[in-house]
Amino acid sequence: MHRDAFECRWSRLRADETVLTRVIVVDDEVAGTIGSWGERSRPLHARVASDNVASRRVLEKCGFRVVATERNVAEARSAEIEEFVLRLEELAPTE
């Protein structure tokens, strides 16, 4: 069931010409996925597994802040997991 939901979502994203999707592979294993929509305008959003402390710290060092927690399918784990949803707000105006 989880795999079906993941495949349905990624099929829809791959069919959209405005979406850039990539799979991250480490040592011939899927480590994650990334997607980019539109003009990359702010705010930017990111998702990270709640137990992936290192990736969350990298995002937070880049200015992202956790705004929600959701459940989603993680293909690499073949399971549904808890994810943090993070947001990077618009740049502050410069003087």
C-alpha positions in Angstrom: 0.0 0.0 0.0 2.7 2.5 0.9 4.7 1.7 -2.2 1.6 2.3 -4.3 1.1 5.8 -2.7 4.7 6.6 -3.4 4.6 5.5 -7.0 1.4 7.4 -7.6 2.9 10.6 -6.2 6.1 10.3 -8.1 4.4 9.4 -11.4 2.3 12.6 -11.1 5.5 14.6 -10.3 7.5 13.1 -13.2 4.7 13.9 -15.6 4.7 17.6 -14.7 7.2 19.4 -17.0 7.6 22.2 -14.4 8.9 19.8 -11.8 12.6 18.8 -11.6 13.0 15.5 -9.8 16.1 13.6 -8.8 16.9 10.5 -6.8 20.0 10.6 -4.5 22.0 7.4 -4.7 24.8 6.4 -2.3 26.8 3.2 -2.7 24.2 2.0 -5.3 21.4 2.4 -2.8 18.6 5.0 -2.9 19.3 7.5 -0.1 16.5 10.0 -0.9 14.7 12.1 -3.4 14.6 15.8 -4.2 12.2 17.9 -6.3 12.1 21.5 -7.4 8.9 23.2 -8.5 8.5 26.4 -10.4 10.8 29.4 -10.2 12.2 28.4 -6.8 10.6 31.5 -5.3 10.5 31.8 -1.5 9.4 30.5 0.8 11.2 27.2 0.0 10.1 24.0 1.6 12.0 20.9 2.5 11.1 17.6 4.1 13.4 15.4 6.3 12.8 12.1 8.2 12.3 13.0 11.9 15.1 10.7 12.9 17.6 12.1 10.3 19.2 14.5 12.7 22.2 15.3 10.5 20.1 16.4 7.5 17.8 18.5 9.7 20.8 20.3 11.1 22.2 21.1 7.7 18.8 22.5 6.6 18.6 24.6 9.8 22.1 25.9 9.3 20.9 27.1 5.9 18.0 29.0 7.6 15.2 26.5 7.3 12.8 26.2 10.3 10.4 23.3 11.2 6.8 24.3 10.5 5.0 21.0 10.6 5.2 17.2 11.2 3.6 14.8 8.7 3.6 11.1 7.8 4.8 10.2 4.3 6.1 7.2 2.4 9.9 6.7 2.4 10.9 4.5 -0.6 14.3 3.8 0.8 12.8 2.4 3.9 9.8 0.8 2.3 7.7 2.2 5.1 5.7 5.2 6.2 7.7 7.6 8.4 7.3 10.8 10.3 8.8 13.8 8.5 9.5 17.3 9.5 8.4 20.0 7.0 10.7 22.9 7.0 10.4 26.3 5.4 13.0 29.0 4.4 11.3 32.4 4.4 11.8 35.2 2.0 15.1 37.0 2.1 15.1 40.1 4.3 15.2 43.3 2.3 18.6 45.0 2.2 19.1 48.6 2.8 
